Amino acid sequence: MSTTDAQRTQMATGNGFVAALDQSGGSTPKALSLYGVEPSDYSGDAEMFQAMHDMRARIILADDFTSDKVLGAILFERTMDDTINGKPVADVLWNDRGVVPFLKIDKGLEDEANGVQLLKPMPDLDALLKRAKAAGIFGTKERSVIQSANAYGIREVVAQQFEVAKAVCAAGLVPIIEPEVNIHSDSKTDCEDILKTELENQLALLGPDQIVMLKLTLPEKAGLYDDLADLPNVLRVVALSGGYSTDDASARLSKNRKMIASFSRALTEGLNVKMTDAEFNAALGANIDKIYKASVA
């Protein structure tokens, strides 16, 4: 079995979750602050990103960060281009930890219009996809945000996501389509109903070789997206934590039997740079175990 086939099988049938380690420029200071690294502790972007890389490396090398519970991990572009102990990060993930590597490819969000935030242009997408494939990346992730139940806007978001996804498929990678619904939206339930319809419409237009994953906000109606997981073009449906605490996100996830987790903040909750390795591994291990149990419930 080829590496790609082995990774595809793991993502399709494995028990576990996808770790989101892809905080980028705008969200990095907050993520570092929650980890106990304040802006006064670094000077400039280079030191900030190095601090973030050190945190990610510590997570990846932790005792419980293996394919026993973690199926895949989503990386930021700088992380893909970096190394851990002299080895490319994607190589460490797959060959040392058994974890399938993904890459965040979006360049951030446009300002809100029609109740949504579309993806910013990605003029260098083809070149990035070629680099990712060469680096051993299995798939990609691109995030849009839905703020309110505007049918036109949600249709726009989903259409744009699938346009990017088709380019990713053509490059030999598996896209994670992420139209996040803001958990604080006053019309969250209506947003999710419209979103599901638009996802079904776009999935029906895919060819047999265009295989995607979906990353969706945990829905208000338990099981809303379960039937999407059974569609032939959908490899897996994963859930984002969206700002819910680890306990809340895990409780919500356990009610959606065909979704597995792809958490960021919930994964790193309670971790601190000043922890000893034993304390860090214990805290991360507890989070991993909680998210794993919710994913396989």
N, C-alpha and C positions, 0 to 999 in steps of 0.2 A: 504494500500500500504506500502511495506517495505521501509526502508530508502534507500536501494540500488536502488529500483525501482523508488522512488521519485527523487533521484539524477540523475538517467539515463534519466528520462523524462525531467527534467530541462535542462540537457546538450543537449538533442536531439532537444528540441522544444522551449526553453526559448529565450527571447529577451535580449541580453546583450553580455558580453565578458568574457574572462578568464584572470585574472590578473596573471602575472608572477612575483612571489616574491621569486625566487629560485636562486638568485646569490650565488655562492659558493666561495671557498677559493680564486681562482685566480681572480675573478671579484669583490670580496667584497671591496678591497681598493678603486677601481675606483668608485664604486657605492656610497661608503661612502663619498668620496671626492666631488662628485657631490651634495651630501646632505649637504655639509659644515662641515663634520667631517674628519679632516686631520690625517695622520699617527702619527703626533706629539700629537694628542689628546688621543691616546690609546697606551698601551704597551703590545705587545704579542698577540697571536691569541685569547686567551680567552676574552680579553677586546674588540678586534676587532669584534668578533662574537656577543658579548653582545650589542655593539653599533648597529650592523646590526639588531639584534633581536628587539631592542628598536624602530628602524625605522619601521620595519615590523609591530610591534604591533600597532604603532601609525596609520599606514595606515589601518590596519584591523578594528580598533576601530573608524575610522573617520565616520562622519555622512553619507556620501554618499556611503560608502563601504558596500552595502547590495545587496541582490538578485534582487532588483528593476532594477539594471543595471549591476551588477557583478555576472555572473553565477557560476564561479569557480575560484579557486586560486591555483597556483602551489607553493609548499613549498620546501625548502631545508631540508635535513634530520635532521639537528640540530634544525630547527624550528619545525618539527613534534614532536621531542622529548622534546620540551620546553613547557612552559605554558605562558598564558596571564592572569593576575590577578588570578593566582592559578588554572586555568583550562587548560587542554590540548588544543593546538592550533587548531587541527582539530575539536574538540568539539565546540570551540568558533566560528569557521567559519560556521559550519553547523547549530548548535542549536541556536546561538545568532545572526548570520548575514544572515543565509539562503544561504551560499555560499558553493559550493561543493569543498572538499579538494582533491588535487592531490599532488604527491610527485615526485621530481626529483630523479631518481635512478642511473643515469650514474656517472661514476668516472672520467669524463673528456675525452680528446681527445688524440689519438695517433698523432705522427708527420705526416705531409703530405706525402702521397705516392699515385701515380696514380691520382693526382689531387684532392684527398679527405682526410679527417681526420676521421678515424673510431673511434668507441667507444673503450676506454680502457677496459681490462678485468674486469668483475664483479663477482669475485669468491664467494662472499657472497650474491648473488642476491636472492636465495630462502629464506634465513633467513630474509633478508630485506623486502621481499614481505609479509612474514608472520607477521612481526612486523607492517607493514603498514596496512594490513587488520585488525589486532587487534586494531589499533589506530583509525580506522574509516575513513581511506583513501579510496577514490573511485577509483582513477586511478593513473597512473604514467606518467613520461615524460623522454625520453632519447634523447640527442642531438648529431648528427653527423654534419659535415660541408663539403659541396661541394665547391671546389675552382675553378675548371675549367671543361670544357666539355669533360672529359675522360669517355667514355662509360663503360669501364671495372671497373673503380673506382666507378662510380655511381651505377653500378649493385651490387658491393660489399657492399656499404653503405646500400642500400635498403634491400639486403638479410640479413645483420647483424641486421638491425633494426627489421625486421619481425621475426627473430629468437628470439630476446629478447621479442618482443611483444607476441609471443605464450606462453612463460613462464609466462608472466604477466597475460594473459587470464586464464591460467591454475590455477593461484593463486586466481582467482575470482575478478580480477581488470581489469580496462579498460586502455590500454596503449595509450599514445599520442606519435605517431611516428614522430620524428622531424629530417628530413634530410635538414638542413638549407643550402640554396644557398647564398654564400657571395654576398652582394649587390654590392660590388666593383669588382666582377669578370668581366674580359673582355669578357667572353663568357656566361654571365648570361642567356640570352635567350635560347641558345643551351643547357645549363645545365638543364634548366627547362623543355625543350621538352623531353630530355632523361629521366629525373627524372619522369615525368608523365607516360611515357611508362613503366618504371620499377615498379612504384607503382601499375599500373593497372595489371601487370603480377603477382605481389605478392598478391594483393587483391583477384584475381581470384582463388588463391589456398587455401584461408581460409575456414574453416568450418562454418556452420551457427551460431554456438555459439561463434565464435571468432570475437568479436566486437572491433573495434579500432577507434581512432581519429587520424587525421593528423594535424601536425603543420608545415606550409610551409611558405617560404619567399614570400612576396607579388610579384606576377609575372609581367614580362614586358608586357605580353599579357593579358589584362583584361579578366577575366572569364576563364582562362586556366584550373583551377581546379574545376570549378563548377560541371561538370558531375561526379567527384569523390564523391561529397557530396551526390549524389543520389544512390550510390551503397549500397546494403543491409548490408554490413559489416562495413560501415563507419557511426559512430554516429554523428560526426561533423567534419568540416574542419575549423581550426583556423589559423590565420596569425600571424607571428612574425614580429616585427618592424625592427629588424636587423640593427639598427643604424640610421634609418630614424627618423627625428624629429616627434613630435606628429602631427603637421599639415600635413607634407608630408605623413606619414604613414596612417593617417586618410583619406586623399584625395585618396590615392591609394586603400585603403580598400573599400571605397564607390563604386569603379568601379568593385568590385568582389562580386556579390550579394549573393553568397552562402558561403562566408567565414565570420567568425567573428574574432575579434581581440584577440590576446594573447600577450599583449605588456608588456615590462619591463621598459626600459629606457623612452619610451614615456609616460608611466603611472606616473613615478616619476619626470618627467621633471619640473624643477622650484621649487621643494620642498627643504626646508632648515631647518636644525635642530634648528635654532634660531627663526623660525617663532612662533608666538603665536598660540594657538590651533585654534583660529578663522581664522587666516591667512592661516594656514596649511590646514584646512578643505576646505576653499574657493579655494585654489590653486589645491588641489587634486580633489575636486568636479568638477572644470572646466575641468581638464584632463579626468576624468571619463565620464563627459557628452559628451565631444568631441569624445572620443573613442566609447562610447555607440551609439551615433548618426551615426557614420560611420559603426558600426556593424549591425545596423538595417535598414540602408538606402536601 
